[in-house]
């Protein structure tokens, strides 16, 4: 059995009725190579395969600017912090365009960004499809039009949820508006409205949908009635709605297929909960910070969960073993138990998700610092090393080819050598207006970076054509 970028291949050569040994070898090599190509060629959800943020292309770029190693760039109207997703050389992303002027997004961490009133101008909720090879706009689809009725934080957008694809259709979720299923030509297959709910501090929504086989799962944690929703991916019909004892959270759920079972892990403020595919609770634990944003993901048999509101005394990272049931909350003062492999009570970032690359966990903090821990036991390798620029970080880090990449809100990406010491080996700067809020997509040898005004395709050796 081979595991390649979240895809498990199983074959039994002994069961193949083949007399020619070379044919067997060729078959197996083809199976492995074709799976690697497929894994590299698509980026179906937030943070890619298994939500890990790891690229596989051998020729992915280490350096870039607004012109160096840029294959193309395409301006995108409106405001949207959703990440691009890619399938079969098509890039999908969402945005919301205002008919009038809107308040500019203010960078950094601060109080006072919440707004009690929504904008009073018409807005247009849209999906764009770009060609991966040239950045050409293949199609755009307007899914909703109206004056927003739900407020949002000035740093948030009305298109912060990343779409997801199963390779056949694209599923778009605009919080407090609705869910749409589109085919790859932009035709709406079905739509399901979402009842508007109040969010904490009127900050708005951002939790992205996930798809597993024939079901689409959405978590809507809010101030009115939180729930886990399952929709039929073919029809949009509601299959179940599991009411959750939570207030507003912004974390994207994760469908965890491990060696025990497949389950849906949903972080929350009160508890982290795992459900089976029909919405029945399997296990839970308490001990998160008061605001939960980061997305869970697996690596080397463990599931990593974090929650780190900067004003809290409790900002934990947990590594969870599969197979738990019931309440697995840590005893007071403990950092492990039967199903929690380890915990670091003060290690978590606020907005970014953590990153496991090799046998190390990298933790990128909003306030321009990076820590590194042993991903197997949680021991610190280095802690809170400072980046030279003070701009904040909201985007989750990513990694490939022995390097960790950290994009700040000013559009600068710091390239850190993966290893036991903090070593910045490069800094890649984009334009002054390239506010970085969306995590990138990595497909083949292409790095797709979305900033506030545009999308870049970064490719080694590419030269941007003059306008």
Number of C-alpha atoms within 10 A of each C-alpha: 8 11 12 14 18 16 14 10 12 10 11 8 12 8 7 9 8 11 8 8 9 10 11 16 12 11 12 15 12 12 14 15 11 12 18 18 14 16 21 22 20 23 29 27 24 27 27 27 19 22 22 25 25 23 25 20 19 10 14 19 19 22 19 20 16 16 18 16 19 23 22 22 21 16 14 19 14 22 23 27 26 27 30 31 28 27 23 14 14 19 23 27 26 30 24 24 21 21 13 10 9 14 8 9 15 14 18 16 15 7 5 9 17 17 16 13 12 14 19 14 13 13 19 18 22 22 20 19 23 21 16 21 13 13 19 13 16 13 14 16 16 15 18 13 14 12 14 19 13 22 22 24 20 18 18 21 22 29 27 25 26 30 29 29 26 18 14 10 20 26 24 26 27 28 24 20 20 16 22 19 24 19 15 18 13 18 11 16 15 16 18 16 14 14 9 14 20 19 22 18 16 20 22 26 30 24 24 28 26 25 23 16 8 12 21 23 24 22 24 29 27 22 16 14 15 20 19 19 19 24 20 16 21 13 14 19 14 14 14 15 17 16 14 18 13 18 21 26 25 26 26 26 25 25 23 19 14 15 9 9 11 15 22 24 25 21 29 28 21 19 20 20 19 25 19 15 16 13 18 12 17 17 19 20 18 16 19 26 25 20 24 25 23 26 28 25 25 23 19 10 13 19 20 24 25 29 33 28 19 20 11 13 12 19 24 20 24 25 25 22 18 18 13 16 12 12 13 18 18 18 9 6 7 11 15 19 15 11 17 20 17 23 23 20 21 16 26 28 29 25 24 23 31 30 26 25 21 14 14 21 22 25 24 30 27 23 21 19 19 20 22 27 21 17 22 17 15 20 15 16 16 15 16 16 16 14 15 11 13 15 19 20 29 27 23 28 27 26 24 20 16 11 17 22 22 24 29 28 24 23 25 22 23 24 21 20 18 21 16 13 14 19 12 16 12 15 18 18 18 18 13 9 13 20 22 26 28 24 27 28 27 30 26 20 19 24 22 24 22 29 28 21 16 16 21 22 24 29 23 18 13 16 14 16 10 5 3
